[in-house]
Amino acid sequence: MFNINALLEKTKGDRWIWLIIIMLSLISIMAVYSSTAGIAYRKGMSVERYLLFKHVIFVLLGIGMIYISHLLDYKYYAGISKILMIITLPLLVYTLVFGSSINDASRWVKIPVINLTFQTSDLAKLALITFLARMLTKKQENIKDVKNAFVPIMGSVCVVFVLIALANLSTALMLFGVSILLLIIGRISIKQIALVCGGGILLLMFVVFLGPRRETYNSRINTFMHPELQSSDKTYQADHAKIALASGGLFGKGPGNSTERNFLPHPYSDFIFAIIIEEYGTVGGLSIMVLYLVLLYRCVRIVTRSPKAFGALLAAGLSFSLTIQAFANMAVAVGLGPVTGVPLPLVSMGGTSMIFTSIAFGIILSVSRDVEENSTKQEKIIVGEIPAMA
């Protein structure tokens, strides 16, 4: 028989992060339920029977993945990272060549038998961050060695950046930024970090001016920088997002009363933050921001308290990735950035995004669990409950 108390006893890690996960999951269900009403009506389907049910399944599956991931000792992710990189690189190439084109970008692969689309950039983010944490930890003694440390680290960052950027520039730029932060924390020299940044800028110029999606990237940048010179169809999404923000006011129209969900092309993913503000007002939008800021603060505490370099780098990389992605999504919704396809972590509808975001949360909680156990052990040593050499 299912024992909830036994389950709670096995649930470890930072309680504030668990609370944030539950709150974001509940917000996600309410926001997706409201924002998918329009598309469900147009396609002649019931929100409750299909879209909402499907999303709730992925939310519950995500929480299950968090629980499983946090039970596994985070040290095992060092070995797993090598396997992930071996799988990720050819998979990214396959996606570019044979991937399904969705929203004018080849970033999806269809999984046989179950016919679900799979976004390979989600796997690549997890693979690169865990791999960098492993490499930076392993090479700490000779971290300034160009041949044995710098070249493999720079190579992995640049290769993954290019393969993602050719199909999804916004995700690639965020991942590159997180990688630079990890290099700084991992004690890579300023000169070497400058070389990585220089290489990244050259690759960025290649992708923007010579890549297969150069017209799309240039159009989005021009639309953001000079909206007054663009046609209404190019500013359509940004315009309706602004309408949602303006009509939301301080406390919003109330749950389920959004009107812009019927006009925005992707109100349940890319622009879900605009729908949240329209229905719950500025107060609701600020509440979401506070949740992500608290998440970042709790993760920074885990990083500073982690006794092992790998755990600290792992928690830092994943937490930076989640919060940067969150604020990038919110920036686009409020008109502070060009339109991208970046979802709001743990809130936007999307199967693979939900699963890999949940795994990232689980790994952070695994590091937190180790910090708690180490702290408890040190306290017992101090009071003499266990020998100091235990």
PyMOL commands that set and color helices and strands:
alter all, ss='L'
color gray80, all
select helices_A, chain A and resi 4-10+15-35+37-43+47-71+76-98+120-138+140-142+146-165+169-185+190-210+214-225+227-229+236-248+260-262+272-305+309-333+351-383
alter helices_A, ss='H'
color red, helices_A
select strands_A, chain A and resi 100-101+106-111+116-119
alter strands_A, ss='S'
color yellow, strands_A
deselect
rebuild
show_as cartoon
